[in-house]
Amino acid sequence: MLTITDLTFRMQGRLLLENTSLAVPMGARVGFVGRNGTGKTTLFKLITTEYGPETGSLKLRRNMRIGQVAQEAPGTEVSLLDTVLEADIERSALMAEAETATDPSRIADIHTRLGDIEAHSAEARAGAILHGLGFDAAAQARPCSDFSGGWRMRVALAAVLFSEPDLLLLDEPTNYLDLEGTLWLENYIARYRHTVIIISHDRDLLNKCCNTIVHLENRQLTSYKGNYDFFEKTRAERMALQTKMKAKQDAKRAHMQAFVDRFKAKASKATQAQSRVKALEKMAVISAVQDTDVAPLHFPSPEKQVASPIINMERASVGYETGKPVIGGMDLRIDADDRIALLGANGNGKSTFAKLISGRLSVMDGRVTRAEKLRVAMFAQHNMDDLVPDQTPIDHVRKLMPNDPEAKVRGRVARMGLGAEKMETKARSLSGGEKARLLLGLATFNKPHLLILDEPTNHLDIDTRESLVMALNDYSGAVILISHDRHLVEASAERLWLVHDGTVGPYEGDLEDYRRLILKGPGTPSSKKDAREPRSKPAVELSAGEKRRKEAARRENQADTRKRIQKLESIMKKAEEAIKKLDKLLATASTERDSKRIRDLATKKAEFERRLVEVEEEWLELSSLVEG
């Protein structure tokens, strides 16, 4: 299908690929990963012959159709459905010829070929793809020009999926999709019958869709069989082995060099010394594993928490036009330690809800009560426009620290993960990930009590996304999260709220339940209402006395449960401290090569870890009961 041999390529003098080779078989679903800026998109341009290699070769099977999402989103007066149908060039050409052909033989050939390519089901297939990407039947009949750039990019994606190329190239396709669209695309790619190469930093997408991972690092392409989790594990094992082999080789080289240095002047040892010199010259050098850790993200926690609930809503409604609320009837509360992820398709009001919470929109009806001195920070992708293009990160931070010395300002920028070189770089020249770091740092500068993140991962690579997870888990304030990245949601959020049918409420299932509902039916949900309906039990009306007795019993049970939770937290803390001490003792024993002590310490550590897992499971179960 695709064979790359000894490929070398430079971009503006910078070496991106160096004598690297790769083979992609037919039918493979390849996840293409690597740090931002390493050359992944450049390789796509080499595959499509937009660029030519400096040396080496790149060969594709003859007459192979390559498809990728157009860089320019369609903005014509053609309807969405017709735009997608036009992507199948052969079908469009045959349909046009069928209207003018007069030769009976040719007419027969045309209709035979139309049958072969299943032209009769084209509209249904195109409609199903558009539906899966968030367009209902009414939207499919509207012209592309009616939609914003992000929605038109979905149409471009639908068009390339409908054309079913032999080699499908997708470059960060989830950046303009919501969670629902991402789940649908994940399912579609997993069943795609041709070859796919997808550049993505979405861990779940790579795990669900891909059977091969190609990693671009140090200008080399390395292929791993399996999904992303298997790649990560295998790569870690390779790196550990390489580190050990290098240490052994370094010791061997040092020993041989010492012999040469000592005996090269002695006539009786000259021959042996010379043979070791030749051996040293022939010995292939094992390169050191390069440290590729990303700079951590850090969100300063509030110095003093405010009392819960920090926000309380009573029959609240919000929108942009008087008398036309986007969402309403909300009876919700947000506590000081809440971690809430918002579910719901784009256009249902997630961002509108976030703006109400942040104070950027005022309540229309009902009431929203906020805790005194509550500080709220919000990050959204459109905030990128808030950066001043000609100013550096230092300039942006200095506005918030006008009276502080330069060293302190630089230290604050460094904590955002921007090194000395990037501190002096103008905002227009920063990468998307670097701009996101700067904006996150500016948004959380005043130690907010509540942090709202609206699609924070669009420009972040996998390692930086993992840093974001750790930063959120270290942050002690409340978090409202809107994201299509399932791994981020599952690792950071404790509660799910569904924005649907003009209101917001708790969703009782988990993300896997939600995924199954979204994918209900053949390829796409049979109905949006069914697909996004939270599981619920029929309401049973209780008398006032029964309600009071039930609430009193609940409070009594919760008091006992909270005491048990506190005890479990104490046990967990002691176990974690013991494990840390044992790790230090193990390090000492390893240095001293005391094998018996290493075994004993390892046994004790394993016991503490086993006990910690048991306690954590009970703690999680009880915490869920209290929160429920």
N, C-alpha and C positions, 0 to 999 in steps of 0.2 A: 504493500500500500504506500508507505512512505519510508524512504531510506536516506539517511543523512550520513555522509562519509567525510571525515577529516575537515569539517566545516570551520572556517575562520571568517569573522566579520567584525569590522570596526564601524563605529558611528561617531563622526566628528573627532576622529583621532583616538577615541576611547575603545579599547578592545573589549567586546562583549562576548564573543564566542571564539574559542581557540582550539583548533584541531580536534573537534568533538564529533562523535558519531552516535547515531540512534536509528533504530528500526521500529516502526509502528506497523503491526500486522492488521489485516482487514478485520473489521468488526470490533476493534478495540475501543474502549471508552477510557480515554486518557485524561487524567487530571494533571495540568501543567502548573507547577508551583515554584516559588522562589521569591526572594525579597523584591520589593518594588525597585525598579530601576536597573534590574540585572539583565533585561533584554528579552523578556517573554513576548511582548507585543512585537518586538523586532523580528523574532523568529516566525511569527505568523506572517509578517510581510515578506519574509524570505520564501515561505511556503507558497504564497500567492504570487510570487515573482515580482512583487512591487519593488523589492530590493534584490540585488544579485550578490552572491557570496564573493568574498575576497579570494579565498582558495577553498578547495574541496568541492563537494557536489551535494545536490539535494534532488532526489529523483522521486517522481510520483508515477503511479500506474497510468498507462495511456488512456486518454478519453475520460479521465476521472473528473466528475463535477465537484467543485469546491464551493462551499457556501459559508458566508459570514455576515453578521449584522452590518448593514450599511452604516457608515459614519454619519451620514446626513439623514435625519429622521424625515419621513415623507410629510409634506405640508401642503398637499394638493387638495383640489375639490373632489377628488375621487373618494368613494366611500371606503371604510376600513375593509369591508369584506372583499370588494373588488381589488383593492390594493394588494391584499394577500393572494387572491386568485391569480393576479398578473405575475406573481413571482414564479409560477410554473410556466416558463417560457414556451416549452414544447406544447403544452395544452392550449395556451393562448393563441399560438401560431396555428395550430390545427383547427381550433374553433373558428378563427378568422377565415382560414382557407375553406372550411366547410360551407361557409355562407356564399362563396363566389365560385366554387368548383363546379364544372359542368361535365367533366369526363366521368362516366359511371364507374369505371375501374378505379380512378383516383378517389372518388367519393367513398367507395367501399373500403379502400386502404385507410382513408382518414378515420372512418368510423371503427374499423378494426383496431387501429392504434389507440383511439380514444378509449375503447373498451379495455385494451391492455393496461393503460395507465390509470384506469378507474376514474375517468373524467366525470362519470355520472355521479360519483360521491364527493366530488371536489368541494362543492359549497358546504356540505355537511362537515367535511374534515376541516376546512378553513374556519368555519363557525365554531367548531369545538375547540380549536387552538385559541382563537380570540376569546372565547368564553373562559377558558382556563387561565388566560392572562388578564382577566378582569373586565372584559367588555360584554355587556348583555346584548340581546338582539337589537334593541333600539340604538345602542351605541354603534353597533356594527354597520348600521345603515347611514350613519352620519359621516360627513367628509373629514378627512384627516386634519384639515385646517382648523377644525373646531377644538382640537385637543392641544394641550401644552406639550413642550418638548419631551418630558419624561414619558407621557402616555404615548406619544408618537414613536418613541424608541421601542415601546412594547409592540407596536404594529410592525416595525422593522424586524423585530425578533420573530413575531408570528409568521412573517413572510418567508424568512429563511428556513424556519422549521417546516412550513408547508411545502416548500420546494424539495425537501428530503434529499439534500446533496449526498454524494458518496463520502465526502469528507466534510464534516461540520465543524467549523472553528468558532468558538464562543469566547469572547474576551470580557470577563466580569459581567455576565448577563444579569446577575441579581442586583446590580447597583441601582437599577431603575424599577425593581419589582418590590411589592410588599411581601409579607410572609406568606399570604395565600398564593400569590403568583409563584413564589420561590418553591413552595411545596408542590405545586402543579408541575413546574419545570423539572424539578428533581425526579418526579415520577415519569415524566415524558422521556427524559434523557436515559433513564435506567432501562427503558423499553425500546430505545432507538435501534433500528436494525442495521444501520451503517456505522461508519467510524466517526468518533467524536474526539476532538481535543478541546478541552475547556480550561481556560485560565480562570482560576477562582481562589479566593481566600476564605470561602465558606466551608468550614470543616464538615458540616453535615452533608452538604451537597456532594463533596468529594467522597465521603464515606458511602453515601447511598447510590451514587451513579457510577463510580469509576472502578475499573478492574486493574488499572495500571496507573502509577504515579511517575511522572517525569520531573526530576528536580534539577533546576538550573542554579548552579553555585560554582563560584570560582571559574567561570567561563566554560564549565563543562556540563553536559547533559547526562544525568544518571537515571536509569529506568529501574523501577521497583514494581514487582507484581503485587497486586492487592490494592486495598483502599488506603485512605490517608492515615488512619490509625496504624495500620500494618507498616506503612512507609515510615512513620515517625518512630515506631519501635525498632524496625530493622536498621534505620539510619543511626539511631542512638547506639545500637550494638556495634555497628561498623566503626563508628567514631571511637568507641571505647577500645575496640580491638586495635584500631590504628594507633591510638595513643600508647597502648602497651607495646606494640611492635616497634614504634619509634623509640621508646625508652630502651628497649633491648638492643636495637640497632645502634643507638648512640653510645651505649655502654660497650658494645663490641668494637665500634670504630675507635673509641677512646683507648681501649686496651691495645688494639693493633697499632694506633698512632704512638702510644707510649713505647711499644717495642721498637718501632722504627726510630724514634727520637733517641732511644737509649743505645741501640746497637748499630746504627747506620755507619758509625765511624770505625767499628771493629771489623777487621778483615775476616775473622772466623764466622761472624754473623751477617756479613754484608749480603750474601745471597738470600738468606731468610728475610732480612729487612726489605730487600728489593721486591721479593715476592709479595710481602704484605702491602707495600706501596701500590703494586699493580692491583691487588685485591681491593684495596680501598678505592681506587679509581673506577673499578668495574662495579662496585656495589651501588645498586640503585638506591637513591636517597628517598626515604619515606618522609613525606612532608608532614609538618605538624598540623594538627586539627586547629583550624582558625576559630577564634572566639567570635561567634555571630550573635551573641545576646543583644537584644534590643534594649534601649534605655527604658527604664520603667516609667509608667504613668503614676501620677500621685494626685489625689484629690484631698485637700486639707479638710479635716473634719471640723464641725462646729465646736468652738471652745465650750459653749454652754448650750445644752439641749433645751428646747422649749417643750412645754407640756403638751401631751396628746389629748385630743386630736389636734394636729397642726392645721388641718383644713377640714371643715365640716360642711356638707351640702344638704339642703333641705328643698326638695322639689325644684332644683336649680335647672335653668335653661340658658343656652348660650347660642349665639349666631352672629351674622354680619348685617342682616337687615331686620329692622323692627317688625315684629310680628311673624318672622320666618326663622324660628330656631333651627339650628342644625342638629343639636341634641338637647334633650330636655327630660324633665321628670326624674332628676338624679337625686337619690338619697344615699350619699356616700360619706365616708370619713377616711382620712389619711392620717396614720399615726407616725410618730417621730422615727420609728425604725422600720417602716414599711418598705418592701421591695416589690413593686408592682409592674408587671408587663402588660401593655395594652395590645389586645388582639382585635382583628377586624380589617376588612379590605380597605384599600385606599378609597377615599371619598366618603367613608362612613362617619368621619369626624374625629379621628384620633388626634390630629394636629390641632384641631379646634379645641378639643378638651385640654390638651397640653397648654394652649394659650390661656385658657380660663384659669387653670391651676397656677400658671406663672404670673397672672395679673395683666397679661397683654390684652385680654378681652374682658369686658365687664359682664356680669350676670344680667340676663334679660328679665327673667322671672325667678321667683323663689329666693333663696338666700344662700350665700357662701360666707362662712365665718372663718377667719384666719387667726392663728395664734399671734399674740403680741410679739413684735420684734422678729417675726418670721422672715428669714432671708431665703429667696428662691433663685436658683441659677438654671438657665436653660441653654442647651446646645442643640442647634438644628443645622442641617446641611446648608440652607440658604444664608446662614450667618457668615459663610465664607466671604460674602460681599461686604461684610462689616470691616474687614481688614483693609487698611490703607495700603495700596499697592507699592508706594514708594518708601514706606517705612519698614524698618527692620523689627524683629521680635523685641529687641532691646527698647526701641522707640515706643512700641505698644505697651510694654510693661512699665516703662518709666512714667507714663501718664498716671498710672495707679500708685506709683511710689515717688512722687515729685521731690520729696525731702530726704530720700535715702541715698547713701553713697553708691557709686557705680558698682562696687564689688557686690553689694547686696542685690542690686537689680540683676546683675549677671547671674548671681547664684539662683535667683528665682526663675530666670529663663532656663537655666541648666536643669532645674527640677522638672521642667516641662518635657525634658528629653531632647532639647535642642543644644547641640554641642557648640563649641567656640566658633566654628566656621559658619554654622547656620544662624547664630546670633546676629551676625553682621550682614546676613543676606536679606535683600528686600523681599517683602511678602509676595510680590508677583513672581519671584523666582523660586519660591518654596514649592515642594511637591504637595500633592493633596494630603498625604499623611502628615507632613510637617505642619501644614496649615491647620489640620484638625487638632494636632497637639497644642498649637499655640492658642486656638480658640477654646479648647477645653481648659487650658491653664488660666486664660483670662476670665472665662465664665465662673470658675470655682475660686477665683482669687480671694473673695471675701468670706470664705468658709461658710458656704450656705447650709441651711438646715434641710433643704430639699433640692435634689438635683434631677432635672428633667432632661433626658437624652432622646432626641428624635433622629433615628438612623445614624448613630455615631460611627459605624464601621465601614461606611462606603469607600473610604480611601485608605483603610488600614490593612496591612498584611496580616497573616495568621498569627505571627509572633506578637505583633502589637495588639491584636485583638485579645490574645491571652493576657497581655499586660493590663488591658482594660478590665478584664474579668477580675484580676487580682486587685486592681485599684478600687473597683466598686465593692469588693468584699472587705477591703480594709477601711473603706469610708463608713463612718458611723451614722450619717444622716439618712434620710429617706430618699428613695429613688423611684422615679417613674420612667419606664423604658419603652420606647417604640423601636422595634428592630426586626428585620427579616432574618437575622442571624440566630438560628435556633440554639446553637451552642452557647451564645452569649445570654440568651433568655433563660435557658435551663440552668446555667451556672450562676446566674446573678439574681434572678427573680424568685420570690417565694409565693407570690399570688398572681393570678391571671384575671384581668378584667376584659370583658368583651364589649366593643363598641359596635352596636348593630341596631337596626330598626329605630334609629333616632334616640337611643339612650345608651347608658353605660351601666354595666353591672358585673358582679363576680361570675367567673366561668368555673364550673365545678370540676371539669375534667383537667387532664394535663395536655401537654403539647402533642403527645402521640394520639390522644383521643381527637384532638382538633385536626390533626393531619388526616386521620381516617375519615372524618366528616367532610373535610375539604375535597378529598379524593373519592368520595362516595359516587358510585355509578361508573359507567364506562369512560374513563379518561378525565371527565370533569364532573363536578357536582350536578346532580339532576335539578337541584333548585338551590338558590343562594340561601333561602331561609333554612332549609333542611341542613345545608352544609355548615351553617354558622350558629345553629341553635344549641345553646348550652344544655347539658343534661340537668333536668330539674324534676322534683317530685311535686305532685299536685298539692296545692296549698290546703291546709286544714285550719279552719277558723276556730280559735280557742276563746273561751270566755275570759274576762278581765282577771278573775280570780285564778283561773288555771294558768294564765300567762305569768302572774306574779309568783305563783308557787313554782312554776317551771324555771323562772329566772332566778329565784332564790336557791333552788337546787343546783342550777348551773353554776352560780357564784360559789357555793360551798364546794362543789366538785372541783372547780377551777382553783380554789385556794389550796386544796390538797395537792392538785396536780402541779401547781406552780412551785410548791415546796419541794416536790420530788425533782422538778426540773432544775431548781437551784442546787440540790444535792448532786445531781448528775453532772452539772456544769463544774462543780468543785472536783468531782472524781476525774472528769475529762482533763481539767487543768493540771492536776497532779500527775496523771498518766503522760501527758505531753511533756511536762518538765522532766519526768523520769526517762522518757525516750531520748530527749536532748542530752541528758547526762550520759546515758549509755552510748550514744553516738560519739561523744567526746572520748569516753573510755575505749571504745572500739578503735578509734583513730590512733590512740596511744598504743594499744595492744598490737595493731597492725604494724606500726613503726618498729616496735620491739620484736615483732615476729613471734609472739607468744600464742601458738595455735590453740592450746587448751583454754587460755583466758578468752580468746576470740570466740570459741564455741560456746562457752558459758555465757558470755555477754550477749551473743547473738540469740541464744535461747531465751534469756530474760527479756530482751527487746521484743522478740516475737510474741511473748506472752502478754507484755504490756500493750502491744499493737492490737492483738486479738481482743483483749479486754476493752480497749478504747473503741474498737469498731462496735462491740456489743452495746456499750454505753451510749455511743452516738446514735445507734439505731433506735434505742428506747427514747433518747432525748428528742430525736426528730419526730417520732410518733406522738409523744406527749405535746410537743410544741405545736404540731399540726392540729391536735385536738383543741388546744387552748385558742389558737388563731381561728379555728372553724367556729 
